[in-house]
């Protein structure tokens, strides 16, 4: 290999990549904006869905936030990550929708509903139904995901949004505080309480299922019995 030069590509820092994408969008490059959306779609949708607790509303809010982002993209200066900036726009749209819904229903918007310890015991409603007949691992994973989504939906919104940003999107405490316009101490407190609520709720679910956990019946039970009887007949 003497005399050969191997060119190893140098990774582009995410912040530099964000700035380049923004510059292309500002210059009128629609392909760059499509790249931005495809790059951040899943994470921003999760944030909108966690905030609004409704699939269709989350999709609509995400679309409106993207339109707002396109109009204001020239204001992005790279002081924070592009995802952080976009998250703030998504949350603003979600909160605006929650305020509008609250006014229509003549109730106060619950953007910051973090109950005290006495209220927490009733904040997480137990799951009422559970399908134990999943035919394969994919179906089982889908059921587990649905269970976790229901438990997340049951969290007070102030805890739920912090949990998604910190535990799902893995944003830093500082970034989460910037997105939600709250103190870092509040982020830490709500993240801790959210995890406690989820653990307690899932533990209650396990206790409720009791002997149904690791259920061994139906065809699985029949096959083991048949196999043992067959081996006994051969002895």
RAQUI-V747780 format. One record per residue. N is the residue number from 1. RES is the residue in one letter. NEAR is the number of other C-alpha atoms within 8 Angstrom. Layout:
BEGIN
N/RES/NEAR  N/RES/NEAR
END
This chain:
BEGIN
1/X/3  2/X/3  3/X/4  4/X/5  5/X/4  6/X/4  7/X/4  8/X/4  9/X/4  10/X/4  11/X/4  12/X/6  13/X/6  14/X/6  15/X/9  16/X/8  17/X/9  18/X/11  19/X/10  20/X/8  21/X/11  22/X/12  23/X/8  24/X/10  25/X/13  26/X/9  27/X/6  28/X/6  29/X/9  30/X/7  31/X/6  32/X/11  33/X/11  34/X/8  35/X/8  36/X/9  37/X/9  38/X/8  39/X/7  40/X/9  41/X/8  42/X/8  43/X/8  44/X/12  45/X/11  46/X/9  47/X/14  48/X/16  49/X/13  50/X/12  51/X/11  52/X/10  53/X/9  54/X/7  55/X/7  56/X/6  57/X/9  58/X/14  59/X/11  60/X/8  61/X/13  62/X/13  63/X/8  64/X/9  65/X/12  66/X/10  67/X/8  68/X/9  69/X/10  70/X/9  71/X/7  72/X/8  73/X/10  74/X/8  75/X/5  76/X/10  77/X/7  78/X/9  79/X/5  80/X/7  81/X/9  82/X/10  83/X/7  84/X/10  85/X/11  86/X/11  87/X/11  88/X/10  89/X/11  90/X/15  91/X/13  92/X/8  93/X/12  94/X/13  95/X/9  96/X/8  97/X/9  98/X/12  99/X/10  100/X/8  101/X/9  102/X/11  103/X/10  104/X/7  105/X/6  106/X/6  107/X/7  108/X/7  109/X/9  110/X/7  111/X/8  112/X/7  113/X/9  114/X/9  115/X/8  116/X/6  117/X/6  118/X/6  119/X/8  120/X/10  121/X/7  122/X/6  123/X/9  124/X/11  125/X/7  126/X/7  127/X/8  128/X/4  129/X/4  130/X/5  131/X/6  132/X/4  133/X/4  134/X/8  135/X/6  136/X/6  137/X/7  138/X/6  139/X/9  140/X/10  141/X/8  142/X/8  143/X/9  144/X/8  145/X/8  146/X/8  147/X/9  148/X/8  149/X/8  150/X/9  151/X/13  152/X/10  153/X/10  154/X/9  155/X/13  156/X/12  157/X/12  158/X/11  159/X/14  160/X/14  161/X/11  162/X/12  163/X/13  164/X/12  165/X/12  166/X/13  167/X/8  168/X/7  169/X/8  170/X/7  171/X/9  172/X/7  173/X/10  174/X/7  175/X/9  176/X/14  177/X/12  178/X/8  179/X/11  180/X/8  181/X/6  182/X/8  183/X/7  184/X/10  185/X/6  186/X/8  187/X/13  188/X/9  189/X/8  190/X/13  191/X/12  192/X/8  193/X/9  194/X/12  195/X/9  196/X/8  197/X/11  198/X/11  199/X/8  200/X/8  201/X/11  202/X/9  203/X/8  204/X/9  205/X/10  206/X/9  207/X/7  208/X/6  209/X/8  210/X/7  211/X/6  212/X/6  213/X/7  214/X/5  215/X/6  216/X/6  217/X/7  218/X/6  219/X/6  220/X/8  221/X/9  222/X/9  223/X/8  224/X/8  225/X/8  226/X/8  227/X/8  228/X/8  229/X/8  230/X/8  231/X/8  232/X/7  233/X/6  234/X/5  235/X/4
END
